[in-house]
Structure formats: C-alpha cells, structure tokens
Amino acid sequence: MPVAETARFSHSIDTLKQITKDILAQAAKAGATGCEAEVTQGFGQSVTVRLGEVETIEYNRDKGLGVTVYFGHKRGHASTSDFSPQAIRDTVDKAVTIARYTAEDPYAGLPELELLAREVPDLDLYHPWDLSADDAVKLARACEAAALAVDPRINNSEGATVSTQESVFVFGNSLGFLGGYPSSRHGISCAVIAESASGMQRDYWYTSARDRADLEPAEAVGRRAGERTLRRLDARKPKTCQVPVIFEAPVATGLIASFVSAVSGGNLYRGTSFLRDSLGQQVFSPLVRIAERPHLPKGLASAPFDHEGVATHDREVVKEGVLQGYFLSSYSARKLGLRSTGNAGGNHNLIVADTGVDFAGLLKQMGTGLLVTELLGQGVNPVTGDYSRGAAGFWVENGEIRYPVEEITVAGNLKDMFKGILAIGNDRLVRGSRQCGSILIERMTVAGE
C-alpha cells in the first residue's frame, strides 16, 4: 500500500503486520500448537438529508484484533479493540486460557498448508473518496430533489444518504501465511413516499461500488427511487391463483442467497438444508449457470483469500442446473469429509448467467402472471425449502404491466422453484456479492383475495 494511502489510517499496514507477528509469537511461546490472528481498522462517513435538511452526519473510526489459538484440537478465541502491547498480551492469554479449558473438537484446526494462498494479487479494491461533509450533503440533496421532482404526488421522504467507507486488514497464521490489503465501499441511496386517494406508497433505490466513479449519479438514483415509488400508487389485491412469477433483479438475488445458504457447510453438516447430499445432482433448471469469480477487479465480494487464508479460485458452482460444489470452510469441510472451497466468510462474486432475454422479453415470455418487486418477512424453511413471503409488485397481462398489486403472498417450494426457472434476464445488478438478473419461474401460488 503506497505511503499516501497508509497515511489515511491510524496504523500503517506494516504496523498491522508486526502486531500480527507479535500475536503469533506470543501464542507459540505459550505452547499453542497453532494460531491465527486478524487485525483490522477502518473509518467512514455517512450523511443523510431529509426534505432538504441535514438529518444526520455520522463518522466512524474502528479497529480491532481477534486471536484464535489451538492446543491440538482444543480451540480458544479472544478479541480486543486495544492495540497496546499489554492489551495484546492479555488477549492472547485469554485465548490460551479458553483453549486449555475447552473440550476437544476433532475437526477444529488451521487449514491445510497446501490450500493457503501463495500469492496475493492486487484486485483494485481500494479507491478512497475525499468527500467532505458539505459535499456529501450537496449530493444527498441533489439525489432527494431529483426523486421529489418526478411527480407532485411524491410529497414526503425517508431521506437520501451518501456514505463512504475505507478499511485495511492483515491476517496471519502459524503456518507462515501473512497477508492483507485495503478496501473501500461507497454508496448513495434514496427512499421517498407518494400519496394518492387510495393511500401512500414508498420505494427506494441505491447504488454501491468500490470506486465512486462506478456509482450511478446521485440524480439518477433519486429519479429511479421516485419513479419506482410513483408506479406503486393505487395498488390492488388480485384474486388467489397459480401463475408464472417474475422476481425482479433486486429481489431475485434473495433466491440465490437461499441457494447459497442451503449448500453452505454449516447447514449441510447440521442436516438443516433442503439441498443436503445434492452434490452432482440436478438442483436447478438446465438453463441455470452460476459461476464464482473471486478475482474480479473492483468486485464487491472479490478476495484473493478467504477468512482463513485459503486461496480463492474461479469455479463453476452450477452448470446446466447441476450442483458442482458447496461453499465450505476448513471446519465444515472436515465435518463433511471434503476440502475447503475457500469460502470461510461467504461466497465471492456469484454471477448468474442470463438466458439472452431482456426484461421486456421476460414479461412477454410470461404472458400473464405476477412481477414481484418487493418481498416482506422471512418465510423460508431451510430444512424443507418451503417458501412463503409477503410481496408487492405488478400484475402482468399479455406481456404488459397492467397495475400494481400489494398485500399478497407468494408461495412454493425452493426445490420446485429452482427447477422451474424458465428464463433469466440480462438486467443484472452489480451491487453485492451475488449478481443476477430478473428470474422467471414457471408457476407459484399467489394468495390474494
């Protein structure tokens, strides 16, 4: 990390590396057979404007370190936000004490040496934004004003927020791994309220990126929030029926999140997943392809190694609907008799391939059915896959949006929903760890009147 960037943080990355080395040395001196440590620091600013007035200006500056020690298969963990030498020694001692009095777990331990990252490529994740509070206020005001200007019926606001965050970390373990890097994440969001004779509606929009240059313009975010809110006015409640359903891109990523959870180590080895023992099985429609791309430059979930130092790699998670791999940490992999997939801490840039159709094409392919743009509540049973969520959106007839709908429930089972995917739109959003366009599902139950 260049000196100019180092100066933005309270401690240089070299200082964080030295703290990590000191922790590892102290743990070894105490007799630990293994140790891993992570040292982090970060700072940020968030400004919210509501109806043109500054509502909040928040600053954060955080730091912390965590220590995990092993005595054979006994594990102890402790953490602190104090970087003084005495506090660090005390923290290591606490972790050692906990480990000595903890029952053995045959699956606990550091990752396999050969799985650790040997190189740490620069993934272009750090783009500081020198944004003053005054300039942030101007951006937030412009964003909100654009939303309110869409239509006079938009007469209230939940506010517009502009945020910026920078952090740096170092992770090391007693197997000789030591690595870390800085990163940034910035965002602009807006939520407004519209009113008509039939009542009030709200909606929102946001943009998020590593680099401020990749954010949508503040005015565009505001206009999108305003337009999305306005189109929800005068919503109706349709009759209960079974019809095709489109999950709009912002909510379609939630379906992919449910899939990730179902094929992640913790749920698999506990037996609390509706997709247990599904490796090599058809879990989606043959149209579905999902790839993990951890090394995308500027990716919001890019990482050269996971939370254990295990190297990340490009891989195909789902190919022609068939599950190719789980999401495993070292611990969950051992519990399942497998190897870590480099996913301690979660997935990295999951990309769901589209089927070559745009959003208008999805509507046309559906014909008559429901377009879901908002989901409410939890309503997902991870053991059975049963799915039932409150929803709002639009009724579609002959491939055209006819009117907004609300106070409905969409229900099905994720196993059937995944296999019933008929198309995936090319309207993919890039603002999180899972990138997916709108998804058309063959049939679901819509509970209304």
C-alpha positions in Angstrom: 0.0 0.0 0.0 1.5 3.4 -1.0 2.6 5.8 1.7 0.0 8.3 0.7 -2.7 5.7 1.3 -1.2 4.5 4.5 -1.4 8.0 6.0 -5.2 7.8 5.8 -5.2 5.2 8.5 -4.1 5.4 12.2 -1.7 2.5 11.7 0.2 1.5 8.6 -0.2 -1.9 7.1 3.4 -2.7 8.2 2.4 -1.9 11.8 -0.6 -4.3 11.4 1.7 -7.0 10.1 4.0 -6.5 13.0 1.1 -6.7 15.5 0.0 -10.0 13.8 3.5 -11.4 14.0 3.8 -10.5 17.7 0.5 -12.3 18.4 1.6 -15.4 16.6 4.9 -15.4 18.5 3.2 -14.9 21.9 0.8 -17.8 21.2 3.7 -20.1 20.3 5.6 -19.1 23.4 2.5 -20.0 25.5 2.6 -23.5 23.9 -0.1 -23.2 21.3 0.2 -25.8 18.6 -1.5 -23.4 16.1 -2.7 -19.8 16.0 -4.4 -17.4 13.6 -4.9 -13.6 14.1 -6.6 -10.8 12.2 -6.0 -7.1 12.8 -8.4 -4.5 11.2 -9.0 -0.8 11.2 -11.4 1.4 9.2 -13.2 4.7 9.0 -16.1 6.2 7.2 -18.7 8.9 6.9 -22.5 8.8 6.3 -24.6 11.8 5.6 -28.5 11.7 5.5 -30.7 14.5 4.2 -34.5 14.5 4.6 -36.7 17.1 2.9 -33.7 19.2 2.1 -32.5 19.4 5.7 -29.5 17.6 7.1 -30.8 14.9 9.4 -27.6 13.1 10.4 -23.9 13.3 9.9 -22.1 10.2 11.2 -18.4 9.4 11.4 -16.9 6.1 12.4 -13.4 5.0 13.2 -12.9 1.5 14.3 -10.2 -1.0 15.0 -9.9 -4.5 16.4 -8.0 -7.7 16.6 -9.0 -11.3 17.0 -6.9 -14.2 18.2 -7.6 -17.9 17.8 -5.3 -20.4 19.3 -5.2 -24.2 19.2 -3.9 -26.8 21.6 -4.2 -29.9 19.5 -8.0 -29.9 18.7 -8.9 -27.5 21.6 -9.8 -24.0 20.4 -9.9 -20.7 22.2 -10.7 -17.2 20.8 -10.5 -13.7 22.2 -10.6 -10.2 20.8 -9.9 -6.6 21.7 -10.0 -3.1 20.3 -7.0 -2.0 22.2 -3.7 -2.2 20.3 -1.4 -1.5 23.3 1.3 -4.2 23.9 -0.2 -5.1 27.3 -3.8 -5.5 25.8 -2.4 -7.7 23.1 -0.6 -9.9 25.6 -3.8 -10.1 27.7 -5.9 -11.0 24.7 -3.5 -13.8 23.7 -3.5 -15.1 27.3 -7.3 -15.1 27.4 -7.5 -17.1 24.2 -4.9 -19.6 25.6 -6.9 -20.0 28.8 -10.1 -20.6 27.0 -8.5 -23.2 24.8 -7.0 -25.1 27.7 -10.4 -25.5 29.3 -12.4 -26.2 26.1 -13.4 -29.7 25.1 -11.6 -31.2 22.1 -13.2 -31.0 18.7 -11.6 -33.3 16.2 -12.5 -31.1 13.3 -11.0 -27.9 14.7 -7.7 -26.6 13.5 -5.9 -24.5 10.9 -6.5 -25.1 7.2 -4.3 -27.5 5.3 -1.0 -25.9 4.4 -1.3 -26.6 0.7 -4.6 -24.7 0.4 -3.2 -21.4 1.6 -2.8 -18.5 -0.8 0.8 -18.3 -2.2 0.2 -15.0 -4.0 -2.0 -12.0 -3.1 -2.8 -10.3 -6.4 -4.0 -6.7 -6.4 -7.7 -6.8 -7.2 -8.1 -3.0 -7.3 -10.3 -2.9 -4.3 -9.2 0.4 -2.7 -10.4 3.7 -4.1 -10.6 6.4 -1.3 -13.1 9.2 -1.7 -12.1 12.5 -0.2 -15.7 13.6 0.3 -16.3 16.4 2.7 -19.5 16.5 4.8 -20.6 19.6 2.9 -20.1 18.0 -0.5 -21.9 14.8 0.8 -24.8 17.0 1.9 -25.0 18.6 -1.6 -25.0 15.1 -3.3 -27.7 13.9 -0.9 -29.8 17.0 -1.5 -29.5 16.6 -5.3 -30.5 12.9 -5.0 -33.6 13.6 -2.9 -34.6 16.6 -5.0 -34.5 14.5 -8.2 -36.8 12.0 -6.5 -39.3 14.6 -5.3 -39.3 16.3 -8.8 -40.6 13.2 -10.5 -44.2 14.0 -9.7 -46.2 16.2 -7.2 -47.7 13.1 -5.7 -44.3 12.3 -4.2 -44.8 14.5 -1.2 -42.6 13.0 1.6 -39.2 11.4 2.0 -37.4 8.9 4.2 -34.2 10.7 3.1 -31.2 10.3 0.8 -27.9 9.0 2.2 -24.3 9.3 0.9 -21.8 7.0 2.6 -18.1 6.2 2.2 -16.1 3.6 4.0 -12.4 2.6 3.9 -10.7 -0.3 5.8 -7.5 -2.3 5.9 -6.7 -5.6 7.5 -3.9 -8.2 8.0 -4.5 -11.9 8.6 -1.8 -14.3 9.6 -1.4 -17.8 11.0 1.3 -20.0 12.4 1.7 -21.9 9.1 3.6 -19.0 7.7 0.7 -17.2 6.0 0.6 -13.3 6.3 -1.4 -11.1 4.0 -3.7 -8.2 3.9 -4.9 -5.2 1.9 -7.0 -2.1 2.0 -10.5 -1.8 0.5 -13.3 0.8 0.1 -17.0 0.8 -0.4 -19.2 3.8 -1.2 -22.9 4.2 -1.7 -25.8 6.5 -2.5 -29.4 5.7 -1.6 -32.8 7.4 -1.5 -36.3 6.4 -0.3 -39.5 8.6 -0.9 -43.2 8.4 -0.3 -46.0 9.1 -2.7 -49.7 9.6 -2.0 -53.0 9.3 -3.8 -56.6 8.9 -2.9 -56.1 5.2 -2.3 -53.2 5.7 0.2 -49.4 6.1 0.4 -46.6 4.0 -1.1 -42.9 4.0 -0.6 -40.0 2.6 -2.6 -36.2 3.2 -2.9 -33.1 2.8 -5.0 -29.4 2.6 -4.2 -26.0 2.2 -5.8 -22.9 0.8 -4.3 -19.3 0.4 -5.6 -15.6 0.2 -4.6 -14.9 3.3 -6.7 -17.0 6.4 -6.6 -16.6 6.7 -10.4 -18.6 3.5 -10.7 -21.6 4.8 -8.7 -24.7 5.8 -10.5 -25.1 9.6 -10.5 -26.9 10.9 -7.4 -29.7 12.4 -9.6 -30.2 9.1 -11.4 -30.6 7.3 -8.1 -33.1 9.8 -6.9 -35.1 9.7 -10.2 -35.2 5.9 -10.1 -36.4 6.0 -6.5 -39.1 8.5 -7.4 -40.3 6.5 -10.4 -40.4 3.2 -8.5 -42.5 4.8 -5.8 -44.9 6.5 -8.2 -45.7 3.4 -10.1 -46.9 1.7 -6.9 -49.8 4.1 -6.3 -53.3 2.7 -6.5 -52.3 -0.9 -5.9 -54.9 -3.6 -5.9 -55.2 -7.1 -4.4 -55.5 -9.8 -7.0 -57.5 -13.0 -6.6 -55.7 -16.1 -5.3 -54.3 -18.0 -8.3 -51.4 -20.1 -9.6 -49.4 -18.2 -12.2 -45.9 -17.7 -13.5 -43.9 -15.3 -11.4 -41.0 -12.9 -12.2 -38.7 -11.9 -9.4 -37.2 -8.6 -10.4 -33.4 -8.4 -10.3 -33.2 -6.6 -6.9 -35.2 -9.4 -5.2 -34.0 -12.3 -7.4 -30.7 -12.2 -5.6 -32.5 -13.3 -2.5 -33.4 -16.6 -4.2 -29.7 -17.1 -4.9 -28.9 -16.2 -1.3 -31.3 -19.0 -0.2 -29.4 -21.4 -2.5 -26.0 -20.4 -1.1 -27.3 -20.9 2.4 -28.6 -24.3 1.6 -25.3 -25.5 0.1 -23.1 -23.9 2.7 -21.1 -26.1 5.2 -22.9 -25.2 8.4 -26.3 -26.1 7.2 -25.1 -29.2 5.4 -23.3 -30.8 8.3 -26.1 -30.0 10.7 -28.6 -31.6 8.3 -30.6 -28.4 8.2 -30.6 -28.0 4.5 -33.2 -28.9 1.8 -30.2 -29.5 -0.5 -28.1 -31.8 1.6 -26.4 -34.6 -0.3 -27.0 -32.7 -3.6 -23.5 -32.5 -5.0 -23.6 -33.7 -8.6 -27.4 -33.5 -8.6 -29.8 -31.5 -10.7 -30.9 -28.7 -8.4 -31.9 -26.0 -11.0 -33.4 -25.9 -14.4 -30.9 -26.9 -17.1 -30.9 -23.3 -18.2 -29.1 -22.2 -15.0 -25.3 -21.5 -14.8 -23.8 -19.9 -11.7 -20.1 -19.1 -11.5 -17.9 -17.8 -8.6 -15.4 -15.2 -9.7 -13.3 -14.1 -6.6 -10.7 -12.1 -8.6 -12.9 -9.6 -10.4 -11.2 -6.2 -10.3 -13.2 -3.8 -8.1 -15.6 -6.7 -7.2 -17.7 -6.0 -4.2 -17.0 -9.6 -3.0 -13.6 -10.1 -4.5 -10.8 -11.6 -2.3 -7.5 -13.3 -3.1 -8.0 -15.5 0.0 -10.8 -16.3 2.5 -11.1 -15.6 6.2 -8.6 -18.5 6.9 -6.0 -17.5 4.3 -7.2 -20.3 1.9 -6.7 -19.3 -1.7 -9.8 -18.4 -3.7 -10.3 -19.7 -7.3 -12.7 -19.2 -10.2 -15.1 -22.1 -10.3 -18.4 -23.2 -11.8 -20.9 -23.7 -8.9 -23.9 -24.7 -11.0 -23.6 -26.0 -14.6 -26.6 -26.8 -16.7 -28.6 -26.9 -13.4 -26.3 -29.4 -11.8 -24.5 -28.5 -8.5 -20.8 -28.7 -8.9 -19.6 -27.6 -5.5 -20.5 -26.5 -2.0 -19.4 -23.4 0.0 -17.0 -24.7 2.7 -14.6 -23.5 5.3 -11.9 -25.8 6.7 -14.1 -26.8 9.6 -17.2 -27.6 7.7 -15.2 -29.4 5.0 -13.7 -31.7 7.6 -17.1 -32.4 9.1 -18.3 -33.5 5.6 -15.1 -35.3 4.7 -14.3 -32.8 1.9 -11.8 -30.0 1.3 -12.2 -26.3 1.9 -13.6 -24.4 -1.1 -12.1 -21.1 0.1 -15.4 -19.8 1.4 -14.8 -19.2 5.1 -16.7 -15.9 5.4 -19.1 -16.4 2.5 -19.3 -16.5 -1.3 -17.2 -14.4 -3.7 -18.9 -12.6 -6.7 -21.5 -15.2 -7.7 -22.6 -14.5 -11.2 -25.8 -16.0 -12.5 -25.7 -16.2 -16.3 -28.7 -14.8 -18.2 -30.5 -16.7 -20.9 -30.2 -14.0 -23.5 -33.5 -12.2 -22.9 -34.1 -8.6 -21.7 -36.7 -7.5 -19.1 -39.4 -6.8 -21.7 -38.7 -10.2 -23.2 -39.3 -11.8 -19.8 -42.6 -10.1 -19.5 -43.6 -11.2 -23.0 -42.5 -14.8 -22.3 -44.5 -14.9 -19.1 -47.7 -13.5 -20.7 -50.0 -13.3 -17.7 -48.7 -13.5 -14.2 -47.1 -11.6 -11.3 -44.0 -9.4 -11.3 -42.5 -9.3 -7.7 -40.6 -6.1 -6.9 -40.6 -6.3 -3.1 -40.6 -9.1 -0.5 -41.6 -8.9 3.1 -40.8 -11.1 6.1 -38.7 -14.3 6.3 -40.9 -17.2 5.4 -38.2 -19.6 4.1 -37.9 -23.0 5.8 -34.2 -24.0 5.3 -34.9 -27.7 6.1 -37.8 -28.3 3.7 -37.4 -25.5 1.2 -40.9 -24.3 1.8 -41.2 -20.7 0.7 -43.9 -18.2 1.6 -43.3 -14.4 1.6 -45.4 -11.3 1.7 -45.0 -9.5 -1.6 -45.8 -6.4 -3.7 -45.3 -5.8 -7.4 -47.4 -5.7 -10.6 -50.0 -7.7 -12.4 -49.0 -8.6 -16.0 -51.3 -9.5 -18.8 -50.3 -10.3 -22.4 -46.7 -9.4 -21.6 -47.6 -5.9 -20.4 -47.7 -4.4 -16.9 -51.3 -3.6 -16.1 -51.5 -2.4 -12.5 -49.6 -2.5 -9.1 -50.5 -5.1 -6.5 -49.9 -5.3 -2.8 -50.9 -7.3 0.3 -50.3 -10.7 -1.4 -48.2 -13.8 -0.6 -46.2 -15.8 -3.0 -45.7 -19.4 -2.0 -44.0 -22.5 -3.3 -41.0 -24.8 -2.5 -37.5 -23.7 -3.4 -36.7 -27.1 -4.9 -39.6 -26.7 -7.4 -38.9 -23.0 -7.9 -35.3 -23.6 -8.8 -36.1 -26.4 -11.3 -39.0 -24.3 -12.6 -36.8 -21.4 -13.8 -37.8 -20.6 -17.4 -35.5 -17.6 -18.1 -33.1 -15.2 -16.5 -33.0 -11.6 -17.7 -29.9 -9.7 -18.8 -30.8 -6.8 -16.4 -28.2 -7.9 -13.9 -27.4 -5.6 -11.0 -23.9 -5.2 -9.7 -24.1 -4.0 -6.1 -23.4 -7.0 -3.9 -21.8 -10.4 -3.6 -24.5 -12.1 -5.8 -25.2 -10.7 -9.3 -28.4 -11.8 -11.0 -31.0 -10.6 -13.5 -34.7 -11.0 -13.1 -35.8 -14.6 -12.8 -39.0 -16.1 -14.4 -40.4 -19.1 -12.5 -42.9 -21.4 -14.2 -45.6 -21.4 -11.5 -46.2 -20.3 -7.9 -49.2 -19.8 -5.7 -50.2 -16.2 -5.3 -52.5 -15.6 -2.3 -54.7 -12.5 -2.6 -58.4 -12.1 -2.2 
